[in-house]
């Protein structure tokens, strides 16, 4: 059942930031048929659709193995655990991300160390080397807002210092850097597939990708309480298995990813062309292919613009109002250096960008942004 907050947003906003309803009749029938298939075979946990989905994602991301779990947070946590990360270790990640990035590190007993970001909002490779210590074991970049990090530079640093690299690709399914897809780089990659993502489940879901068979075997055990053959517990673990229903839904949703991204990119181009002289827009370089999980602009008048857009029926979002090291759970002695992130986080505002927007919708968003700055 849709929560009351979301219903209120849909009713009050002409253009909501997201619209997660399944309103397309063809899509609804496809998803219902997927549910019907699961109802018929009755294997609600780790049913045949789970393996099918894992095989498709592994192939899509040019990996040998894909292990599905019940959330993106679990993907990060189990991924780090499978690599042997624990107390006394340090993991360098970005200061700007959803809190789950750091929580997954902390839950292993390791310490997150926060690097700075560039103006593109992704981790700054130059800031990483200053933070490496003998305790550093992993570099964990986040492809923020659907734009991939400079993976060639990050891989070079990881190789130079003999570190593992784990992609937090939660926001960037199908994004590309130098013609290589998100999830294909480094030691391991993790995705979130909750309803807000470009590849959306109808609840929580996540995926871990690796080329290491030994790591894959450990992940399969870790996602089911550390069990082997469902009988013998070889290490302490949690129940992080994906539901078959979500895998069945995601198999259907995978076919819709390309048109979804195409529509988001079309809206992004329209925004780019019309507001680039008013606010700082995300820049897509020639070697990047962004999927626009969000369209994040930068402006000194962020707060006032947000209020104005809402008065016009447009739901804009300050998606990460605080850096992770500024959160109460981390701000007492957070490790790292992130001066540029502290400057930029005060300027960020996300405009609506989703496949259900009409041309009139995104033209109206641009019109209202222009009106706001004309009045200033």
C-alpha positions in Angstrom: 0.0 0.0 0.0 1.4 3.4 -1.0 2.3 5.5 2.1 0.3 8.6 2.9 3.3 10.9 2.4 3.8 9.8 -1.2 0.1 10.1 -2.0 0.1 13.6 -0.6 3.1 14.6 -2.8 1.4 13.2 -5.9 -1.8 15.1 -5.2 -0.1 18.4 -4.3 2.6 18.5 -7.0 1.8 18.9 -10.6 5.3 17.5 -11.3 6.5 15.2 -8.5 10.2 14.5 -8.1 9.5 10.8 -8.7 6.3 8.9 -9.6 6.7 5.3 -8.6 3.2 4.2 -9.5 2.8 1.4 -12.1 0.3 3.2 -14.3 1.2 1.7 -17.8 -1.3 -1.1 -18.4 1.2 -3.2 -20.5 3.9 -2.9 -17.8 1.3 -3.8 -15.1 0.2 -6.9 -17.0 3.8 -8.0 -17.5 4.6 -7.6 -13.8 1.5 -9.4 -12.8 2.4 -12.3 -15.1 5.8 -12.5 -13.4 4.1 -12.7 -10.0 1.7 -15.4 -11.3 4.6 -17.6 -12.4 6.1 -17.4 -8.9 2.7 -18.2 -7.3 2.5 -21.2 -9.6 5.9 -22.8 -8.7 5.9 -21.6 -5.1 9.6 -21.2 -4.7 9.4 -17.8 -3.0 13.1 -17.8 -1.8 15.9 -18.4 -4.3 13.5 -19.7 -6.9 14.6 -20.2 -10.6 14.1 -16.5 -11.4 16.9 -15.6 -9.0 19.5 -17.6 -11.0 18.1 -16.3 -14.3 18.4 -12.7 -13.1 21.9 -13.2 -11.8 23.0 -14.7 -15.1 21.5 -11.8 -17.1 23.1 -9.1 -14.8 26.5 -10.8 -14.9 26.4 -10.8 -18.7 25.1 -7.3 -18.9 27.9 -6.0 -16.7 30.7 -8.2 -18.2 31.3 -10.1 -15.0 31.7 -13.8 -14.3 29.4 -13.9 -11.3 26.4 -12.0 -9.9 25.0 -12.7 -6.4 21.6 -11.1 -5.6 20.7 -10.0 -2.1 17.8 -8.2 -0.5 19.2 -4.6 -0.6 22.0 -2.4 -1.9 23.2 -1.9 1.7 23.5 -5.6 2.2 25.3 -5.8 -1.1 28.0 -3.4 0.2 28.2 -5.0 3.6 28.4 -8.6 2.4 30.8 -7.5 -0.4 33.2 -6.0 2.1 32.9 -9.0 4.5 33.6 -11.4 1.6 36.8 -9.5 0.9 37.9 -10.0 4.6 37.3 -6.4 5.7 36.9 -6.0 9.4 38.1 -4.3 12.6 41.4 -2.4 12.2 40.9 -1.9 8.5 40.2 1.4 6.7 38.1 1.9 3.6 38.4 5.2 1.7 35.1 6.4 0.2 33.5 9.7 -0.8 32.1 12.3 1.7 29.1 12.8 -0.6 26.7 9.8 -0.8 23.7 8.2 0.9 24.5 7.1 4.4 24.4 3.4 3.5 27.8 3.7 1.9 29.5 4.5 5.2 27.2 2.3 7.3 28.2 -0.8 5.3 31.8 -0.1 6.1 31.2 0.6 9.8 29.0 -2.5 10.2 32.0 -4.7 9.3 34.0 -3.1 12.1 36.2 -1.2 9.7 36.6 2.6 9.6 35.3 4.8 6.7 37.8 7.5 5.7 36.2 10.3 3.7 37.8 11.6 0.6 36.9 14.9 -1.2 34.9 15.3 -4.4 35.5 17.1 -7.6 33.0 19.6 -9.0 31.3 16.7 -10.9 30.3 15.5 -7.4 32.3 12.2 -7.7 35.3 11.2 -5.6 38.5 13.2 -6.3 41.3 10.7 -7.1 43.9 13.2 -6.0 42.5 13.4 -2.6 42.6 9.6 -2.1 46.4 9.2 -2.0 46.7 11.7 0.9 44.5 9.4 3.0 46.2 6.0 2.4 47.7 4.5 5.5 49.0 0.9 6.3 45.5 0.2 7.5 43.9 1.0 4.1 42.5 -2.0 2.4 39.8 -0.8 -0.1 38.9 2.2 -2.2 35.1 2.4 -2.5 34.0 5.1 -5.0 30.3 6.0 -5.6 29.0 6.8 -9.0 27.0 9.7 -7.8 23.7 10.7 -9.4 24.3 8.2 -12.3 27.7 9.6 -13.4 30.6 7.2 -13.3 33.9 8.1 -11.5 37.2 8.4 -13.3 37.8 4.7 -13.0 41.1 4.6 -14.9 42.6 6.9 -12.3 41.1 5.0 -9.4 42.3 1.7 -10.7 45.8 3.1 -11.1 45.9 4.3 -7.5 44.5 0.9 -6.3 47.2 -0.9 -8.3 50.0 1.4 -7.1 49.2 0.8 -3.4 48.0 -2.9 -3.8 44.5 -2.0 -2.7 41.1 -3.6 -3.6 38.6 -1.4 -5.4 34.8 -1.9 -4.8 32.4 0.1 -7.0 29.3 1.4 -5.2 27.4 1.6 -8.4 24.0 1.8 -6.7 22.9 4.9 -8.6 24.4 4.1 -11.9 23.1 0.9 -13.5 24.0 0.9 -17.2 26.1 4.1 -17.0 29.4 3.9 -18.9 33.0 5.2 -18.7 35.2 4.8 -21.7 32.7 2.3 -23.2 32.8 0.0 -20.1 29.7 -0.4 -18.1 29.2 0.4 -14.4 29.9 -2.8 -12.3 32.6 -4.1 -14.6 35.6 -2.4 -12.8 37.8 -3.5 -10.0 37.6 -6.3 -7.4 33.9 -6.1 -6.9 30.8 -4.0 -7.7 27.5 -3.5 -5.9 24.1 -2.3 -7.0 20.9 -1.1 -5.3 17.7 -1.9 -7.2 15.0 -0.3 -5.0 12.0 1.3 -6.6 13.8 4.7 -7.0 16.6 3.3 -9.2 16.9 3.1 -12.9 16.5 -0.7 -12.7 13.7 -0.8 -10.1 12.3 -3.7 -8.0 9.0 -3.3 -6.3 10.8 -3.3 -2.9 14.3 -3.7 -1.8 16.9 -5.6 -3.8 20.6 -5.5 -4.5 23.4 -7.3 -6.5 27.1 -8.0 -6.0 29.4 -8.6 -9.0 32.8 -10.3 -9.0 35.1 -12.4 -11.2 36.5 -14.4 -8.2 34.9 -17.8 -7.8 36.2 -18.1 -4.2 34.6 -14.8 -3.3 31.4 -15.8 -5.1 31.2 -19.0 -3.0 31.7 -17.1 0.2 29.0 -14.5 -0.8 26.5 -17.3 -1.5 27.2 -18.6 2.0 27.1 -15.2 3.7 23.8 -14.2 2.3 22.2 -17.2 4.0 23.5 -17.1 7.6 26.9 -18.4 6.7 25.4 -21.7 5.7 26.8 -24.2 3.2 24.3 -26.6 1.5 21.6 -25.1 3.8 22.8 -27.5 6.6 26.3 -26.4 7.9 27.1 -23.0 9.3 30.7 -22.2 8.5 30.7 -18.6 9.7 28.5 -16.1 11.4 26.2 -14.4 8.9 22.8 -12.9 8.3 19.8 -13.7 6.1 20.2 -11.4 3.1 18.6 -13.5 0.4 16.6 -11.8 -2.3 12.9 -12.8 -2.7 12.1 -14.7 -5.8 9.2 -12.2 -6.5 11.7 -9.3 -6.7 14.0 -11.3 -9.0 11.0 -12.1 -11.2 9.9 -8.4 -11.3 13.5 -7.3 -12.1 13.7 -9.7 -15.0 10.8 -7.9 -16.6 12.1 -4.4 -15.6 15.5 -5.1 -17.2 13.8 -5.0 -20.6 12.7 -1.4 -19.9 16.0 0.0 -18.7 17.1 1.3 -22.2 14.0 3.3 -22.9 13.9 4.6 -19.4 17.5 5.9 -19.7 16.9 7.2 -23.2 14.0 9.3 -21.8 16.0 10.6 -18.8 18.9 11.6 -21.1 16.4 13.4 -23.4 15.1 15.5 -20.5 18.7 16.1 -19.3 19.7 17.5 -22.7 16.7 19.8 -22.7 17.7 21.1 -19.2 21.3 21.4 -20.3 20.5 23.5 -23.3 18.1 25.9 -21.5 19.5 26.5 -18.0 23.2 26.1 -18.5 23.7 29.9 -18.4 21.6 30.2 -15.2 22.9 27.4 -12.9 25.7 24.9 -13.0 24.4 21.8 -14.8 26.0 18.3 -14.8 28.6 18.0 -17.5 28.8 14.7 -19.4 32.3 14.3 -21.0 32.9 12.5 -24.2 34.1 9.3 -22.4 31.1 9.2 -20.2 27.5 8.0 -20.6 25.3 9.2 -17.7 22.0 7.6 -16.7 20.7 10.5 -14.6 19.5 8.9 -11.4 19.1 12.5 -10.5 19.6 15.7 -12.4 21.6 17.7 -9.8 22.3 21.4 -10.4 24.4 23.8 -8.4 23.4 27.3 -7.4 24.1 29.7 -4.5 20.3 30.3 -4.4 19.5 26.6 -3.9 17.1 27.0 -0.9 15.1 29.9 -2.4 14.9 28.2 -5.8 13.5 25.0 -4.1 10.8 27.0 -2.3 9.9 28.9 -5.5 9.6 25.7 -7.6 7.4 24.1 -4.9 5.1 27.1 -5.0 4.7 26.4 -8.7 3.8 22.8 -8.2 7.3 21.3 -8.9 8.9 19.0 -6.4 12.6 19.7 -6.3 14.8 17.8 -3.8 17.9 18.5 -1.7 18.7 14.8 -1.8 21.8 14.8 0.4 21.6 17.9 2.6 24.6 16.7 4.7 27.9 15.1 3.9 28.2 11.7 5.5 30.9 12.9 7.9 28.6 15.7 9.0 25.9 13.2 10.1 25.5 12.7 13.9 26.7 9.1 13.7 30.0 10.2 12.1 30.7 13.8 12.9 32.6 13.0 16.1 36.1 12.6 14.8 35.3 11.6 11.2 38.5 10.8 9.3 39.3 12.4 6.0 39.6 15.7 4.1 36.7 17.0 2.2 36.8 20.8 1.9 35.4 21.0 -1.7 32.5 18.7 -0.6 31.7 21.0 2.3 31.5 23.9 -0.2 29.4 22.1 -2.8 26.9 20.4 -0.6 25.3 23.7 0.2 24.6 24.3 -3.5 23.0 21.1 -4.7 19.4 20.8 -5.8 17.8 18.0 -7.8 15.2 18.8 -10.5 12.6 16.2 -11.5 13.8 13.8 -14.2 11.9 10.6 -14.8 10.4 8.7 -17.6 6.8 9.6 -16.8 7.4 13.3 -17.4 5.9 14.8 -20.6 7.6 17.4 -22.8 5.2 20.0 -21.3 6.4 18.9 -17.8 10.1 19.5 -18.3 9.4 22.6 -20.4 7.5 24.0 -17.4 10.3 23.1 -15.0 12.7 25.1 -17.2 10.2 28.0 -17.5 9.9 28.2 -13.7 13.7 28.1 -13.2 14.1 30.9 -15.7 11.3 32.9 -14.0 12.9 32.6 -10.6 16.3 34.0 -11.8 14.6 36.7 -13.9 13.0 38.0 -10.7 16.3 38.1 -8.8 
